[in-house]
Amino acid sequence: MSRNFLKKDINLTTFVFSLIVVLLAYLCLIPLIFKGLIKIPNGIALGALINAFAYLVMFLIKDKEERELTIKFSVIASILRFVLLVGAIILFAILEYKLGMGIFNPIAIAGGYMIPLIIQIICSLVFGEKNVRREN
């Protein structure tokens, strides 16, 4: 990857690196699947992918030119992100308690939520804070 791509936008960088880290983490956790602990890798992947999607939405919103339209999209994106985060926990509850399918771990889902945040902090430190948008 070129440095220009990485410096373009912190949210896009976070999204791309989150996908890479989730894929690598899932591959590293494959031995847990063979030991019967499929809940942990699936929970981490679900949580991280939902939060990575939120960073992609923030990148798409940031490209908008009109300020009023951007504010409306930001509110919609925040609500959508909250609905997705809560929806993952509700999905876990329905699959676990109603259908008896134990394929997600709620603590792993919550841990997966943190992966893109940690990646964004690292990217901000490595690539500088020039690409972090500041409103005046």
Secondary structure as UniProt FT lines:
FT   HELIX           3..8
FT   HELIX           10..28
FT   HELIX           30..34
FT   TURN            35..36
FT   HELIX           39..62
FT   HELIX           67..93
FT   HELIX           94..98
FT   HELIX           106..127
FT   HELIX           129..131
//
